[in-house]
Amino acid sequence: MTESVQVDRAHQQQMLAAFFTQLQQRWQPHPDPAAGYPMVVGVETEYLLIDADGQLLAEDIRDQILAVLPHSSSELGTSSIETHTAPVPIAGAAHSLLQEATQIERHAVQAARQFGARLVRIGTYPGPLSDLRVTQNSPRYQNLMDISHAMHRINGKLPRIQVGAVTLPELRCETMCGCQSTHLNIQMPNLPRTLHTLNKAYELVPYLLALSAHAALLDMTPSGYTEVRSLLWKPLFSFPHFDALHGVNTQRVSLPPAYYPDWETYWQDVGEKFYSEPDPAHAFAANMKNFWRTARIKPCPNDVYSCLLEIRSFSPQPTLREDVALALLLTGLLHDPAWLDRPLLALDRVEQNLYAASRDGLYATLAWNDATGTIVDRPATEIAAELLAMGTAFWAARAVPEVALLELLRQRLADPPASPARKSLHLYEQQLAAGHTRAAAAQHVLQAYVVEYAD
C-alpha cells in the first residue's frame, strides 16, 4: 500500500504540457459558429451484481459475465459492471433510445443469468460496507485507492469521516465500490454556447436530483440523506490537507469553483489538477478520466470538433424506463431556450441546493431564479413540476413518442411525493417493524431492485 505521495514539480509541469499537447489532438474549436446541435445521446449505466442468495457476486464470476457481454466494462467494485449504449439520435430516428437501452440491458440480464447472477438498479449498496472490495481486474483502480488514502493521511493517520448517520471505514474510498450511477452523454459542437449549456447543467442538477434520489441506505443504515451517493465524492476524493501542504490542486469533484466563462478556463481546470500518473504519454487520459464533476465535457471520439456533455450526477432509477425518462428530460431542458435563457443562479446557491436536494429530496426547499432574475425559495415539487412541463412541451413539439415516459417521473409528485429513495426507506422500515435485523432489511431492499425480463 502507498504510504505517502511525493510531489515532483518538474514532473507536474511536464504532465501539464503533455496534457495540452494531447488535448489539441482530440479537441478543436468548431469552425462553424452556426453549427447545429444533433441531440445524439448515449447512456452508461452501472449495476450491482448479486448471486442467487442475494450476496455480492464474486469477481471471477463478474469477469466471466464481462467476457460474454459486449458493450460493457468492469467498474471499481468487484461486483459492479457498466453497460454502454451506442449513440442514438433522440428525434427523427427509427431506433429510439428506449429501444437501444432495452436491448443492451436485456442482453446484460441474460448474460448474468447464465452464471446464476442478477443485476440490481440502486445508487448505493445497502448492505455492510465491509462486503465491498476493489476490483483487481485493472491495477488502475487499486492504485487510485492507495494514492487517495495516502493523500488523506494527516501525520500518517487517516482521520475519521462521518457522512450523515454513517461512519465510513478506515479505508473510506472503498465505499465508492458500492456506488452506482447513470451517465448521460450528449453530443454537442465545440462552441461557446456549449459551455453555457454546461453551466446551466450544474444549475439544473439539484432540481432533478430531488426528483430522482435513489441512494438513501448505506451500511445497513438510513444515511440521513435521500441521495447520499452525491455527497460521498467530496469526503472521499477531496484532499484539502494535501493541497495546502504541497501547494497543489486536487479538487476535481462536485461543482467547479466558478462557472466557466470560456474554453480556456474549462480546460485549464481539467489540466491543472495534480497528476499521480507517472507517464506523460497518458497525461490527458489520466486527468480527464478522473475529472469527476457533477457534469463535465470530454472530447467526442473520432470528431475533434464535437464534444460530449456528460451528466454523471444521478443514481440508476428503479427501472430502465424511468432512466430513459430522466435522460429525455435532461436532454430536452439542455436544448430548450425556456431553460437555457434563464439567468444563471449564483453557484454558491447551486451548492446549497445540491446539499438540500441530497438530504431532503422532494421535501426540500430550493433556491430558484424566476423569469425576472429574482431568487425565490420554492418547494422542490413545484420546481420539478415546472421542469417536467418544459420537457414535455419540448419533446411533444418534436413528435418524440417517448415523451409519454415523463409521466413516470411526474407520478412521483403525487400527494405525498415519493422519490425512489423514499420508497426504499419505507420498505426498509417495514422490514424492521416486522422484526427483521438491519442486515436482513437491507438485503430485502437490495433484492427489490433486481432487474427482471421475461424469457
C-alpha positions, 0 to 999 in steps of 0.5 A: 500500500502507498504510504505517502505521495511525493510531489515532483514539480518538474514532473507536474509541469511536464504532465501539464504540457503533455496534457495540452499537447494531447488535448489539441489532438482530440479537441478543436474549436468548431469552425462553424459558429452556426453549427447545429446541435444533433441531440445524439445521446448515449447512456452508461449505466452501472449495476450491482451484481448479486448471486442467487442468495442475494450476496455480492457476486464474486469477481471471477464470476463478474469477469466471466459475465464481462467476457460474454457481454459486449458493450460493457466494462468492469467498474471499481467494485468487484461486483459492479459492471457498466453497460454502454449504449451506442449513440442514438439520435433522440428525434427523427430516428427509427431506433429510439433510445428506449429501444437501444437501452432495452436491448443492451440491458436485456442482453446484460440480464441474460448474460448474468443469468447464465452464471446464476447472477442478477443485476440490481438498479440502486445508487448505493449498496445497502448492505455492510460496507465491509462486503465491498472490495476493489476490483483487481481486474485493472491495477488502475483502480487499486492504485487510485485507492492507495494514492487517495488514502495516502493523500488523506493521511494527516501525520500518517493517520487517516482521520475519521469521516462521518457522512450523515448517520454513517461512519465510513471505514478506515479505508473510506474510498472503498465505499465508492465500490458500492456506488452506482450511477447513470451517465448521460452523454450528449453530443454537442459542437465545440462552441461557446454556447456549449459551455453555457449549456454546461453551466446551466447543467450544474444549475439544473442538477439539484432540481432533478436530483430531488426528483430522482434520489435513489441512494438513501441506505448505506451500511445497513443504515438510513444515511440521513440523506435521500441521495447520499451517493452525491455527497460521498465524492467530496469526503472521499476524493477531496484532499484539502490537507494535501493541497495546502501542504504541497501547494497543489490542486486536487479538487476535481469533484462536485461543482467547479469553483466558478462557472466557466466563462470560456474554453480556456478556463474549462480546460485549464481546470481539467489540466491543472489538477495534480497528476499521480500518473507517472507517464506523460504519454497518458497525461490527458487520459489520466486527468480527464478520466478522473475529472469527476464533476457533477457534469463535465465535457470530454472530447467526442471520439473520432470528431475533434470538433464535437464534444460530449456533455456528460451528466454523471450526477444521478443514481440508476432509477428503479427501472430502465424506463424511468432512466430513459425518462430522466435522460429525455428530460435532461436532454430536452431542458439542455436544448430548450431556450425556456431553460437555457435563457434563464439567468444563471443562479449564483453557484454558491446557491447551486451548492446549497441546493445540491446539499438540500436536494441530497438530504431532503429530496422532494421535501426540500426547499430550493433556491430558484431564479424566476423569469425576472432574475429574482431568487425565490425559495420554492418547494422542490415539487413545484420546481420539478413540476415546472421542469417536467412541463418544459420537457414535455412541451419540448419533446411533444413539439418534436413528435418524440413518442417517448415523451409519454415516459415523463409521466413516470417521473411526474407520478412521483409528485403525487400527494405525498411525493415519493422519490425512489429513495423514499420508497426504499426507506419505507420498505426498509422500515417495514422490514424492521417493524416486522422484526427483521435485523438491519442486515436482513432489511437491507438485503430485502431492499437490495433484492427489490431492485433486481432487474427482471425480463421475461424469457 
